Amino acid sequence: MSSLSDQIHPHGNSEPDVRMLNGPLVIPKAHSASKLRQDRDFWAKLEEKEKEREIQTARQRLQKDLQQNRDIYNHGYFKISPPHGVVTFVAVQVKNVATIWENNSADTVIRAMNRYSDIVRRATRDFRGYEVEAEEESFLIAFQQPLDAVNWSLTVQLAMTDTKWEEELLSCDDCIRVFKSRENGYDIPRLIFCGPRLQMGVSKGRVDSVYHYASGHMGYRGTEVYRTQGICRLAQGGQILINESLWQDLPKDQIAPYVHREVGSFKLEGFDNLTSLTEVLPQALEERARWFGIICAECNKLIKPKEGYVKALGSNWHTDHFRCWQCKKVLNGTYIVKDQKPYCEEDFFQYNAPRCRACNDPITGGFIEAIESTWHPDCFVCQRCHKAPTKDDHIFEFNALPYCTECYNTVTNGTT
């Protein structure tokens, strides 16, 4: 004879089967809650995958349209001649574009990206630029004249702020409106951020042109292309960073109203030497500079207000990031600079100081130059008797080594 528990747990399971036991159907609460959680997770994952597919499809469609429009712009109605020789490049990209896609509907983002590309291309036409690359959120524009590149950058930043963007887009943290007030003692709202924020890098150099016969499009190859893209990645949203060497050569009186400041020297990915950069902003957006803060030249990250930092070599560094270029030891005191690189004293003399002809150790103090070599004062002695010469002694050279008069006569068999 079986008991009630045997009927409910015929297989020894921890959860009872659902069955009729001379009464109404009973669904255990624990079982139903677990099932609801599984269903909720299933539909959430399904919705997430559907969102990813929608974004991927939208981005592919947007990229295809961008490529077609680029060819029409460069080779169709306007027939822009590609720059050659020494070329100025502007790399521009939308900050945190992936987050913008995630937090807005695909149609909203597509309309925003199309509006952004229209602004870029209209300015490119006005300033005689050549569209080299076009991605969904980034462009690489080439200019024959550096002045056109800088004015293009200022114009695009202003146009992005003045554009009327959809409210859904503006509710996203990366596109939200930001006002700056209090001008001349009065509260006058001034819009300094609105819509997608653009990172911009500008640099100039000699490059090789690469013509693609299939597409009829001109591409470029050279370190300056990579430098420009590296500067762009370093910039913050809404910021224009210009290679200092380019900025110094510009006719400042021909630039649209602007403000600027030196932001320091930075180590770009793929480059050994530091690159000095200047921040340039439209005068109407000068308050943006307060948002950008100070960037560490080593890690290229913001230095927080309460963090200590070192100001050296025209740049700012986290305290623990200002290190010897050779041994990577943190520099807390005296350091020596060579080729815009900081060294501790030990490594500077080890790798950069002249070496003594006799002992081959680095010379860190006084020295003697003789016989086309450099010597420690204590090492410049007769090679036979090892006596140091006095100021009245004559030194003779034999086999590129110093000898006193007596020893020289001896080693040369008495001939002088």
VEXBA-279696 format. One record per atom (N, C-alpha, C): x, y, z. Coordinates in steps of 0.1 Angstrom, whole numbers, padded with zeros to 4 digits, always signed. Atoms other than C-alpha are relative to their C-alpha. Last residue first. Example, Ala and Ser with C-alpha at 12.3 -4.5 7.8 and 13.67 -1.06 7.14 Angstrom:
-0009-0011+0000/+0137-0011+0071/-0008+0011+0008/+0009-0012+0000/+0123-0045+0078/+0009+0012+0000/
// end
This chain:
+0011-0009-0002/+1114+0608-0322/-0006+0005-0013/+0003-0010+0011/+1136+0578-0324/-0012+0008+0003/-0008-0012+0000/+1150+0561-0293/-0002+0010-0011/-0014+0003+0002/+1138+0526-0300/+0009+0013-0001/-0003-0002+0014/+1102+0537-0305/+0015-0001-0002/+0009+0009+0008/+1090+0521-0272/+0003+0002-0015/-0003+0014-0002/+1119+0537-0253/-0008-0009-0009/-0013+0003+0006/+1117+0571-0268/+0004-0015+0002/+0002+0000+0014/+1080+0572-0260/+0013-0003-0007/+0006+0012+0005/+1086+0561-0225/-0002-0001-0015/-0010+0011-0003/+1111+0589-0218/-0006-0013-0005/-0011-0001+0009/+1089+0616-0234/+0009-0012+0001/-0009-0011-0004/+1056+0606-0218/+0013-0001-0009/-0013+0004-0007/+1033+0584-0237/+0007+0012+0004/-0009-0011-0005/+0996+0588-0249/+0013-0007+0007/-0001+0000-0014/+0979+0562-0271/+0010+0010+0005/+0012-0007-0005/+0968+0563-0307/-0001+0000+0015/+0012+0009+0001/+0994+0538-0317/-0012+0005+0006/-0006+0011+0007/+1021+0562-0304/-0012-0011+0000/+0010+0010+0004/+1012+0597-0294/+0007-0012-0007/-0002+0005+0014/+1036+0619-0275/-0010-0011-0002/+0007+0013+0002/+1028+0640-0244/+0002-0004-0015/+0004+0002+0014/+1052+0668-0234/-0006-0014-0001/-0005+0012+0007/+1053+0677-0197/-0005+0000-0015/-0012-0003+0008/+1050+0712-0184/+0005-0012-0008/+0003-0010+0011/+1013+0710-0174/+0013+0003-0008/+0002-0013-0006/+1020+0677-0156/-0002+0010-0011/-0009-0011+0004/+1015+0643-0171/-0003+0013+0008/+0008-0011+0006/+1000+0615-0151/+0009+0011-0004/+0000-0013-0007/+1023+0586-0146/-0008+0010-0007/+0012-0004-0006/+1013+0552-0159/+0000+0012+0009/-0003-0002-0015/+1048+0541-0167/-0012+0004+0008/-0010+0009-0004/+1039+0525-0201/+0004+0002+0015/+0004+0014+0001/+1006+0539-0212/+0010-0010+0004/-0009+0007+0009/+1014+0574-0199/-0003-0015+0000/-0013+0003-0005/+0983+0587-0182/+0009-0006-0011/-0009-0005+0011/+0949+0601-0192/+0014+0000+0006/-0003+0011+0010/+0928+0579-0170/+0010+0004-0010/-0009+0010-0007/+0928+0602-0139/+0004-0011-0010/-0013-0005-0003/+0915+0631-0161/+0010-0010+0007/+0000-0005-0014/+0888+0609-0175/+0014+0006+0003/-0006+0008-0011/+0894+0607-0212/-0004+0006+0013/+0004-0007-0013/+0878+0618-0245/+0005-0009+0011/+0008+0008-0009/+0894+0608-0279/-0003+0009+0013/+0013+0003+0006/+0909+0624-0310/-0009-0009+0009/-0002+0011+0010/+0944+0621-0295/-0014-0004-0005/-0013+0002+0006/+0933+0644-0267/+0000-0012-0008/+0001+0004+0014/+0901+0657-0250/+0014+0000-0006/-0011-0005+0009/+0904+0657-0213/-0003-0005-0014/-0006+0009+0010/+0874+0654-0190/+0011+0007-0007/-0011-0005+0008/+0856+0669-0160/+0006-0010-0009/-0006-0012-0006/+0824+0653-0147/+0010+0006-0010/+0011-0008-0006/+0800+0626-0158/+0005+0013+0006/-0006-0011-0006/+0822+0606-0182/-0011+0010+0005/+0005-0013+0004/+0807+0572-0190/+0007+0011+0008/+0012-0005-0009/+0830+0543-0184/-0005+0013-0005/+0013+0002+0007/+0851+0529-0213/-0012+0003+0009/+0008+0010-0008/+0882+0526-0191/-0014-0003-0005/-0008+0010-0007/+0909+0542-0214/-0009-0011+0007/-0007+0009+0009/+0889+0560-0241/+0008-0011+0008/-0015-0001-0001/+0865+0574-0216/+0007-0010-0009/-0007+0010-0008/+0829+0574-0227/+0015+0002-0001/-0012+0006+0007/+0808+0603-0238/+0007-0010+0009/-0012-0007-0003/+0774+0606-0219/+0012-0006-0009/-0001-0012+0009/+0742+0593-0236/+0013+0008+0002/+0004+0002+0014/+0735+0558-0224/+0003+0012-0009/-0003+0013+0005/+0751+0555-0190/-0002-0001-0015/-0015+0001+0002/+0752+0592-0184/+0004-0013-0005/-0005-0009+0010/+0715+0595-0190/+0015-0001-0002/+0002+0005+0014/+0708+0563-0172/+0004+0010-0011/-0008+0012+0002/+0724+0573-0139/-0002-0005-0015/-0014-0004+0002/+0710+0609-0140/+0008-0013-0004/-0006-0002-0012/+0674+0598-0145/+0015+0002-0003/-0008+0011-0004/+0662+0604-0180/+0004+0003+0015/-0006-0001-0013/+0634+0625-0195/+0008-0012+0004/+0003+0012-0008/+0628+0626-0232/+0007+0001+0013/+0013-0001-0006/+0625+0658-0253/-0004-0013+0008/+0010+0003+0011/+0655+0648-0274/-0014+0000+0006/-0007+0000+0013/+0676+0648-0242/-0011-0004-0010/+0008+0001+0012/+0663+0659-0208/+0009-0001-0012/-0007-0006+0011/+0680+0653-0175/-0008-0003-0012/+0000+0009+0012/+0663+0645-0142/+0006+0009-0011/-0008-0005+0011/+0666+0658-0106/-0002-0010-0012/-0009-0011-0002/+0639+0648-0082/+0006+0005-0013/+0005-0009-0011/+0609+0625-0081/+0009+0012+0002/-0010-0011-0002/+0614+0607-0114/-0006+0009+0011/+0007-0013-0002/+0596+0573-0113/+0010+0011+0004/+0001-0004-0014/+0618+0546-0126/-0007+0013+0001/+0014-0001-0004/+0611+0535-0162/-0002+0003+0015/+0002+0010-0010/+0647+0524-0168/-0014+0000+0006/-0008+0012+0002/+0652+0542-0201/-0004-0011+0010/+0002+0006+0013/+0627+0570-0205/+0006-0014-0001/-0012+0000+0008/+0629+0577-0168/-0003-0007-0013/-0011+0010-0002/+0594+0581-0155/+0012+0002-0009/-0011-0007+0005/+0566+0607-0150/+0013-0008+0003/-0002+0003+0014/+0537+0583-0147/+0012+0008-0006/-0007+0013+0002/+0536+0580-0109/+0002-0003-0015/-0013+0001-0007/+0529+0617-0105/+0007-0013-0002/+0003+0006-0013/+0503+0617-0133/+0013-0001+0007/-0001+0014-0003/+0518+0638-0160/-0005-0004+0013/+0004+0004-0013/+0513+0672-0176/+0000-0015+0002/+0011+0009-0001/+0532+0685-0206/-0004-0002+0015/+0012-0006+0006/+0556+0712-0216/-0012-0008+0000/-0002+0001+0015/+0586+0691-0208/-0012+0005-0007/-0014+0001+0004/+0574+0690-0171/+0000-0002-0015/+0000-0008+0013/+0543+0696-0151/+0014+0001-0004/-0013-0006+0002/+0539+0668-0125/-0001+0008-0013/-0006+0002+0013/+0505+0657-0112/+0013+0008-0001/-0012-0007+0002/+0487+0651-0079/+0005-0002-0014/-0013+0008+0003/+0452+0638-0082/+0012+0010-0001/-0006+0003-0013/+0423+0658-0065/+0013-0008-0002/-0004-0012-0007/+0412+0674-0098/+0008-0002+0013/+0012-0005-0008/+0413+0642-0118/+0005+0012+0009/-0006-0002-0014/+0441+0639-0144/-0012+0006+0008/+0002-0012-0008/+0423+0627-0176/+0007-0001+0014/+0013-0001-0007/+0438+0599-0196/-0001+0013+0009/+0010-0007+0008/+0465+0599-0223/-0014+0000+0007/+0011+0009+0002/+0485+0573-0203/-0011+0006-0008/-0004+0014+0001/+0519+0591-0206/-0012-0010-0003/-0007+0002+0012/+0511+0627-0214/+0004-0015-0002/-0013+0005-0003/+0484+0629-0187/+0007-0004-0013/-0003+0013+0005/+0455+0650-0199/+0014-0004+0004/-0014+0002+0003/+0442+0681-0181/+0002-0015-0003/-0009+0003-0011/+0406+0692-0182/+0014-0002-0005/-0010+0010+0005/+0383+0688-0212/+0011-0003+0011/+0006+0014-0001/+0352+0704-0196/+0011-0010-0003/+0001+0003-0014/+0370+0738-0190/-0005-0015+0002/-0013+0004-0005/+0380+0739-0226/+0000-0004+0015/-0002+0014+0001/+0344+0738-0237/+0013-0004+0007/+0003+0006-0013/+0339+0773-0225/+0002-0015+0000/-0012+0000-0008/+0356+0785-0257/-0002-0006+0014/+0001+0012-0008/+0326+0775-0278/+0012-0001+0010/+0013+0001-0006/+0319+0808-0295/-0002-0012+0010/+0001-0009-0011/+0356+0813-0300/-0014-0001+0007/+0007-0013+0005/+0357+0782-0321/-0002+0009+0012/+0014+0000-0001/+0382+0758-0304/-0006+0012-0007/+0006-0011+0007/+0419+0749-0309/-0016-0001+0000/+0014+0000+0000/+0439+0726-0286/-0006+0013-0006/+0007-0012-0004/+0476+0724-0294/-0015-0002-0002/+0013-0003+0005/+0496+0692-0295/-0005+0013+0005/+0006-0012-0007/+0532+0682-0291/-0013+0004-0007/+0006-0010+0009/+0540+0647-0303/-0007+0011+0007/+0012-0007-0004/+0564+0626-0283/-0005+0009-0010/-0002-0014-0005/+0588+0603-0300/-0013+0006+0004/-0009+0000-0011/+0585+0565-0303/+0001+0014+0006/-0011-0010+0001/+0554+0564-0324/+0009+0001+0012/-0008+0002+0012/+0531+0534-0328/+0011+0010-0003/-0002+0014+0002/+0505+0546-0303/+0007-0002-0014/+0011+0006+0008/+0509+0583-0297/+0004-0015-0003/-0005+0011+0007/+0531+0595-0269/-0011-0007-0007/+0006+0013-0003/+0519+0629-0259/+0007-0011-0008/-0006+0010+0009/+0533+0664-0256/-0005-0014+0004/-0011+0008-0003/+0513+0692-0240/+0005-0009-0011/+0004+0010-0009/+0479+0709-0241/+0011-0010+0004/-0008+0011+0001/+0489+0742-0256/-0004-0011+0010/-0009+0002-0011/+0460+0765-0257/+0009-0012-0003/-0009+0011+0000/+0437+0780-0283/+0008-0001+0012/-0008-0001-0012/+0408+0803-0289/+0009-0013+0000/-0004+0012-0007/+0392+0809-0323/+0007+0003+0013/-0002-0004-0014/+0376+0834-0347/+0002-0013+0009/+0013-0004-0005/+0381+0819-0382/+0002+0003+0015/+0008+0011-0006/+0418+0816-0391/-0013+0006+0005/+0009+0005+0010/+0434+0841-0415/-0009-0011+0005/+0010-0010+0003/+0450+0862-0388/-0010-0004-0011/+0010+0000-0010/+0468+0831-0374/-0011+0011-0004/+0002-0015-0001/+0488+0825-0406/-0012+0002+0009/+0013-0005+0006/+0496+0788-0398/+0000+0016+0001/-0001-0005+0014/+0532+0776-0394/-0012+0007-0006/-0010-0011+0000/+0532+0772-0356/+0001+0007-0014/+0006-0012-0005/+0500+0751-0358/+0009+0012-0001/+0009-0005+0010/+0515+0725-0381/-0005+0014+0005/-0009-0005+0011/+0545+0719-0358/-0009+0006-0011/-0006-0013-0003/+0521+0718-0328/+0008+0005-0012/-0015+0002-0001/+0500+0689-0343/+0007+0014+0001/-0008-0002+0012/+0464+0700-0339/+0014-0002+0004/-0014+0000-0003/+0438+0688-0314/+0008+0000-0013/-0008+0000+0012/+0401+0698-0319/+0015+0000+0005/-0013-0006+0000/+0377+0689-0291/+0008-0002-0013/+0001-0014+0002/+0340+0682-0291/+0013+0008+0000/+0011-0004+0008/+0343+0647-0277/-0002+0015+0000/+0013+0002-0007/+0378+0643-0263/-0012+0004-0009/+0009-0011-0002/+0409+0640-0285/-0013-0004+0008/-0003-0006-0013/+0433+0611-0281/-0009+0012+0004/+0004+0009-0011/+0416+0591-0308/+0003+0006+0014/+0015+0000-0001/+0419+0620-0332/-0004-0008+0012/+0003-0012-0007/+0457+0624-0324/-0016+0001+0001/-0004+0001-0014/+0462+0588-0333/-0004+0012+0008/+0011+0008-0007/+0442+0592-0365/+0003-0002+0014/+0012-0008-0001/+0465+0621-0375/-0011-0008+0007/-0001-0010-0011/+0496+0601-0366/-0013+0008+0001/+0002+0006-0013/+0484+0572-0387/+0002+0010+0012/+0014+0005-0001/+0479+0593-0418/-0002-0006+0014/+0009-0011-0004/+0512+0611-0411/-0014-0004+0001/+0001-0001-0014/+0531+0578-0411/-0009+0011+0004/-0012-0007-0006/+0525+0572-0448/-0003+0002+0015/-0008+0009-0008/+0500+0559-0473/+0012+0008+0006/-0013-0005-0004/+0472+0578-0490/+0007-0010+0010/-0003+0003-0014/+0442+0568-0510/+0013+0005+0003/-0014-0002-0004/+0428+0582-0543/+0001-0003+0015/-0001-0008-0012/+0395+0568-0557/+0015+0001+0004/-0003-0014+0004/+0388+0557-0592/+0003+0009+0011/+0010-0010-0005/+0370+0527-0578/+0003+0014-0005/+0014+0006+0000/+0387+0499-0597/-0010+0011+0004/+0005-0001+0013/+0419+0520-0604/-0015-0005-0001/+0007+0013+0001/+0427+0526-0568/-0008+0001-0013/+0012-0001+0008/+0453+0554-0568/-0006-0014-0002/+0003+0013+0005/+0478+0554-0539/-0013+0000-0008/+0013+0002+0005/+0494+0587-0530/-0002-0014-0006/+0001+0006+0014/+0525+0587-0509/-0015-0002-0004/+0005+0014+0001/+0527+0610-0479/+0000-0004-0015/-0001+0005+0013/+0545+0642-0468/-0004-0015-0001/-0012+0006+0003/+0532+0657-0436/+0000-0005-0015/-0005-0002+0014/+0505+0675-0419/+0013-0007-0002/-0014+0001+0002/+0483+0669-0388/+0004+0001-0014/-0005-0006+0012/+0448+0675-0375/+0015-0001+0000/-0015-0001+0000/+0429+0654-0350/+0004+0005-0013/-0007-0004+0013/+0392+0658-0343/+0015+0000+0003/-0014-0001-0003/+0368+0641-0318/+0007+0003-0013/-0010+0004+0009/+0332+0650-0325/+0014+0001+0006/-0012-0007-0003/+0303+0651-0300/+0012-0006-0008/-0012+0008+0000/+0269+0639-0312/+0013+0009+0001/+0000+0010+0010/+0241+0664-0303/+0013-0008+0001/+0014+0004+0005/+0244+0697-0285/+0002-0011-0010/+0001+0014+0005/+0274+0710-0265/-0014-0002-0004/-0013+0004+0004/+0283+0747-0259/+0002-0015-0004/-0001+0014+0003/+0249+0763-0258/+0014-0003-0005/-0008+0002+0013/+0251+0797-0242/+0001-0015-0002/-0002+0014+0004/+0225+0808-0216/+0008-0001-0013/+0004+0001+0014/+0230+0844-0205/+0003-0014-0004/+0003+0014+0004/+0230+0848-0167/-0005+0000-0014/+0014+0003+0002/+0246+0882-0162/-0002-0015-0005/+0008-0002-0012/+0279+0891-0147/-0014-0003-0001/+0000-0014-0005/+0297+0897-0179/-0009+0002+0012/-0009-0008+0008/+0287+0862-0191/-0001+0015+0004/-0008-0010-0008/+0272+0839-0165/+0011+0007-0009/+0007-0013-0002/+0259+0809-0185/+0010+0009+0007/-0009-0007-0009/+0272+0777-0201/-0005+0014+0001/+0000-0015+0001/+0247+0753-0215/+0010+0006+0009/-0007-0006-0011/+0251+0716-0222/+0000+0015-0002/-0003-0014+0001/+0226+0697-0244/+0008+0004+0013/+0009-0009-0008/+0228+0659-0242/+0005+0015-0002/+0005-0010+0010/+0245+0639-0270/-0008+0011+0007/-0011-0004+0009/+0267+0614-0250/-0005+0011-0011/-0010-0008-0007/+0242+0613-0221/+0011+0005-0010/-0011+0009-0002/+0213+0603-0245/+0012+0008+0007/+0002+0005-0013/+0182+0625-0241/+0012-0010+0004/-0005-0009-0010/+0194+0645-0270/-0002-0004+0014/-0014+0000+0001/+0189+0616-0294/+0006+0009+0011/-0004+0013-0005/+0153+0612-0284/+0015-0001+0001/+0000+0001-0015/+0148+0649-0287/+0004-0013+0005/+0012+0006-0005/+0159+0649-0324/+0001-0001+0016/+0000+0015-0001/+0188+0672-0333/-0013-0005+0006/+0011+0004-0008/+0186+0708-0344/-0001-0015-0001/+0010+0009+0007/+0220+0717-0357/-0011-0004+0010/+0011-0008+0005/+0239+0746-0341/-0011-0008-0006/+0006-0006-0012/+0263+0725-0321/-0013+0007-0004/+0006+0011-0008/+0272+0703-0351/-0008+0005+0013/+0012+0005+0007/+0276+0734-0372/-0006-0011+0008/+0011-0010-0002/+0300+0750-0348/-0013-0005-0006/+0004+0000-0014/+0322+0719-0347/-0011+0009+0003/+0008+0012-0002/+0321+0716-0385/-0004-0001+0015/+0013-0001+0006/+0332+0752-0390/-0009-0012+0003/+0008-0010-0008/+0361+0750-0366/-0014+0001-0005/+0003+0006-0013/+0374+0718-0383/-0008+0009+0009/+0010+0011+0002/+0370+0732-0418/-0003-0005+0014/+0013-0007+0001/+0389+0764-0407/-0011-0010-0002/+0003-0006-0013/+0418+0742-0395/-0014+0007-0001/+0003+0011-0009/+0419+0721-0427/-0005+0005+0014/+0013+0005+0003/+0416+0751-0450/-0004-0011+0010/+0010-0010-0004/+0446+0767-0433/-0014-0004-0002/+0003+0001-0014/+0466+0736-0438/-0010+0009+0006/-0004-0011-0008/+0463+0738-0476/-0003-0002+0015/-0013-0004+0005/+0463+0707-0498/+0005+0012+0009/+0000-0014+0005/+0435+0692-0477/+0014+0003-0005/-0013-0005+0004/+0427+0656-0470/-0001+0014-0005/+0001-0010+0010/+0396+0644-0450/+0014+0005-0003/-0014-0005+0002/+0394+0612-0430/+0000+0009-0012/-0005-0004+0013/+0359+0605-0418/+0015+0003+0001/-0013-0007+0001/+0343+0587-0388/+0003+0003-0015/-0002-0011-0010/+0310+0575-0375/+0012+0008-0002/+0013-0005-0006/+0295+0553-0402/+0002+0011+0010/+0007+0011-0007/+0328+0551-0421/-0012+0006+0006/+0013-0003-0006/+0341+0574-0448/-0005-0012+0007/+0007+0012-0005/+0377+0575-0460/-0013+0005+0007/-0008+0012+0002/+0396+0599-0483/-0007-0013+0005/+0004+0011-0009/+0372+0627-0487/+0007-0013-0003/+0002+0013+0007/+0390+0655-0504/-0003-0011+0010/-0006+0012-0005/+0388+0691-0491/-0003-0012-0009/-0008+0007+0010/+0382+0723-0510/+0008-0012+0006/-0014-0003-0002/+0370+0743-0480/+0009-0009-0008/-0002-0015-0001/+0333+0747-0491/+0015+0003+0002/+0002-0007+0013/+0331+0711-0504/+0004+0015+0001/-0011+0005+0009/+0345+0696-0472/+0000+0007-0014/-0012-0008-0003/+0321+0719-0452/+0012-0005-0008/+0003-0014+0004/+0291+0704-0470/+0013+0009+0003/-0002-0001+0015/+0306+0669-0467/-0003+0015-0005/-0014+0002+0004/+0310+0671-0429/+0002+0003-0015/-0008-0012-0005/+0276+0687-0423/+0014-0002-0004/+0003-0012+0008/+0259+0661-0445/+0008+0012+0004/-0008+0001+0012/+0278+0633-0427/-0003+0011-0010/-0015-0002-0003/+0264+0645-0394/+0008-0001-0013/-0001-0014-0002/+0228+0647-0408/+0015+0004+0003/+0001-0006+0013/+0232+0612-0421/+0001+0015+0001/-0013+0003+0008/+0245+0600-0388/+0000+0006-0014/-0010-0008-0006/+0215+0616-0370/+0014-0001-0007/+0003-0014+0004/+0190+0601-0394/+0011+0010+0006/-0003-0001+0014/+0206+0567-0389/-0002+0015-0005/-0014-0001+0002/+0206+0571-0352/+0004+0002-0014/-0004-0013-0006/+0169+0579-0350/+0015+0002-0002/+0004-0010+0009/+0160+0550-0373/+0005+0014+0004/-0009+0000+0012/+0181+0526-0352/-0004+0011-0010/+0005+0009+0010/+0162+0536-0320/+0009+0001-0013/+0009-0006+0009/+0184+0551-0294/-0005-0010-0010/+0009-0008-0008/+0204+0540-0263/-0011+0007-0009/+0007+0008-0010/+0224+0512-0279/-0012+0007+0006/+0008+0010+0007/+0233+0531-0311/-0008-0007+0011/+0011-0007+0006/+0245+0561-0290/-0009-0010-0007/+0010-0003-0010/+0265+0538-0268/-0012+0007-0006/+0007+0013-0003/+0283+0524-0299/-0011+0002+0011/+0011+0002+0009/+0290+0560-0311/-0007-0013+0003/+0009+0010-0006/+0310+0568-0280/-0012-0003-0009/-0004+0005-0013/+0326+0600-0295/-0011-0010+0005/+0010-0002-0010/+0318+0605-0332/+0004-0007+0013/+0009+0012-0003/+0349+0605-0354/-0010+0004+0012/+0011-0004-0009/+0371+0630-0372/-0009-0012+0003/+0008+0012-0004/+0405+0627-0388/-0011+0004+0010/+0008-0001-0012/+0418+0658-0405/-0007-0013+0002/+0012+0009-0003/+0447+0655-0428/-0007+0004+0012/+0006-0002-0014/+0471+0681-0442/-0012-0009+0001/+0014+0000-0001/+0491+0669-0473/-0004+0002+0015/+0002-0003-0014/+0527+0675-0484/-0015+0003+0002/-0012-0005-0006/+0529+0658-0518/-0002+0002+0015/-0012+0009+0003/+0494+0654-0533/+0012+0007+0007/-0013-0007-0003/+0459+0667-0527/+0011-0010-0002/-0006+0005-0013/+0430+0649-0545/+0013+0007+0002/-0013+0005+0003/+0412+0670-0571/+0007-0004+0013/-0011-0006-0008/+0375+0674-0563/+0013-0007-0003/-0013+0004+0006/+0351+0665-0590/+0012+0007+0007/-0010-0010-0004/+0321+0684-0576/+0014-0002-0006/+0004-0014+0002/+0291+0667-0591/+0011+0010+0001/+0013-0004+0007/+0305+0633-0595/-0001+0014-0002/-0002+0002+0014/+0341+0622-0586/-0013+0004-0009/-0013-0002+0005/+0346+0632-0550/+0001+0000-0016/-0006-0013-0004/+0310+0638-0540/+0014+0002-0006/+0007-0011+0007/+0294+0610-0559/+0007+0013+0003/-0004+0001+0014/+0321+0586-0547/-0007+0011-0008/-0014-0005+0001/+0316+0597-0511/+0004+0000-0015/+0000-0015+0000/+0278+0594-0515/+0014+0005-0001/+0006-0005+0012/+0281+0557-0525/+0000+0016-0001/-0009+0003+0010/+0304+0549-0496/-0005+0006-0014/-0012-0009-0002/+0282+0567-0471/+0010-0002-0011/+0004-0014+0005/+0251+0549-0484/+0011+0009+0001/+0001+0001+0015/+0268+0515-0480/-0004+0013-0006/-0014+0000+0006/+0279+0524-0445/-0001-0001-0015/-0006-0013-0001/+0244+0534-0435/+0013+0001-0006/+0007-0009+0009/+0229+0502-0447/+0006+0014-0001/-0004+0004+0014/+0255+0482-0429/-0006+0008-0010/-0014-0005+0002/+0249+0502-0397/+0005-0004-0014/+0001-0014+0003/+0211+0496-0400/+0014+0006-0002/+0006-0003+0013/+0215+0459-0404/+0000+0015-0003/-0009+0004+0010/+0239+0457-0374/-0005+0002-0014/-0011-0010+0001/+0216+0478-0353/+0010-0004-0010/+0005-0013+0006/+0186+0457-0361/+0011+0010-0001/+0002+0002+0015/+0205+0425-0355/-0005+0012-0007/-0013+0000+0006/+0217+0438-0321/-0001-0002-0015/-0006-0014+0000/+0182+0448-0311/+0014+0000-0007/+0007-0007+0011/+0169+0414-0321/+0005+0014-0001/-0006+0004+0013/+0196+0398-0300/-0007+0007-0011/-0013-0005+0002/+0186+0419-0270/+0006-0004-0013/+0001-0014+0003/+0149+0411-0274/+0014+0007-0003/+0005-0001+0013/+0157+0374-0275/-0002+0015-0005/-0011+0004+0009/+0178+0377-0244/-0004+0001-0015/-0009-0011-0001/+0150+0396-0226/+0012-0003-0009/+0005-0011+0008/+0125+0370-0238/+0009+0012+0000/+0000+0004+0014/+0145+0341-0225/-0004+0012-0009/-0013-0001+0005/+0153+0359-0192/+0001-0004-0015/-0004-0014+0001/+0116+0366-0186/+0014+0001-0005/+0007-0006+0011/+0106+0330-0194/+0005+0015-0002/-0006+0005+0013/+0133+0316-0172/-0007+0006-0012/-0013-0006+0001/+0122+0339-0143/+0006-0005-0013/+0001-0014+0004/+0086+0329-0148/+0013+0007-0003/+0004+0000+0014/+0095+0292-0147/-0002+0014-0006/-0012+0003+0008/+0114+0297-0115/-0004+0000-0015/-0009-0012+0000/+0084+0315-0100/+0012-0003-0008/+0005-0011+0009/+0060+0287-0111/+0009+0012+0000/-0002+0004+0014/+0082+0259-0096/-0005+0011-0009/-0015-0001+0004/+0086+0277-0063/+0002-0004-0014/-0004-0014+0002/+0048+0283-0060/+0015+0001-0005/-0009-0005-0011/+0039+0246-0065/+0005+0014-0003/-0013-0003+0006/+0010+0242-0090/+0009+0006+0011/-0009-0009-0008/-0020+0224-0075/+0013+0002-0007/-0013+0000+0005/-0049+0210-0096/+0009+0010+0008/-0004-0009+0011/-0080+0206-0075/+0014-0001-0004/+0003-0014-0003/-0089+0175-0054/+0004+0009-0012/+0013-0001-0006/-0087+0137-0053/-0004+0015+0004/+0000+0009-0012/-0050+0139-0060/-0014+0002+0007/+0012-0001-0008/-0048+0153-0095/+0000-0010+0011/+0010+0010+0003/-0013+0157-0107/-0012+0002+0008/+0013-0006+0000/+0016+0182-0108/-0010-0011-0005/+0006-0001+0013/+0048+0164-0099/-0014+0006+0001/+0011+0009+0003/+0064+0173-0066/-0005+0001-0015/+0012-0008+0003/+0098+0189-0064/-0011-0010-0004/+0002-0010-0010/+0127+0171-0047/-0012+0009-0002/-0004-0014+0004/+0123+0141-0069/-0002+0009+0012/-0009-0006-0010/+0122+0106-0053/+0005+0014-0004/-0014+0002+0004/+0108+0090-0084/+0010+0006+0010/-0002+0014+0005/+0072+0085-0073/+0015-0003-0003/-0015+0001+0004/+0073+0117-0053/+0003-0014-0004/-0005-0013+0005/+0036+0127-0051/+0014+0000-0004/+0007-0004+0012/+0023+0092-0050/+0005+0013-0005/-0005+0008+0011/+0049+0080-0026/-0007+0004-0013/-0013-0006+0004/+0041+0110-0003/+0006-0008-0011/+0002-0012+0008/+0005+0099-0002/+0013+0006-0005/+0005-0012-0008/+0014+0065+0010/-0002+0011-0010/-0008-0012+0002/+0015+0033-0011/-0006+0011+0008/+0009-0012+0000/+0000+0000+0000/+0009+0012+0000/
// end
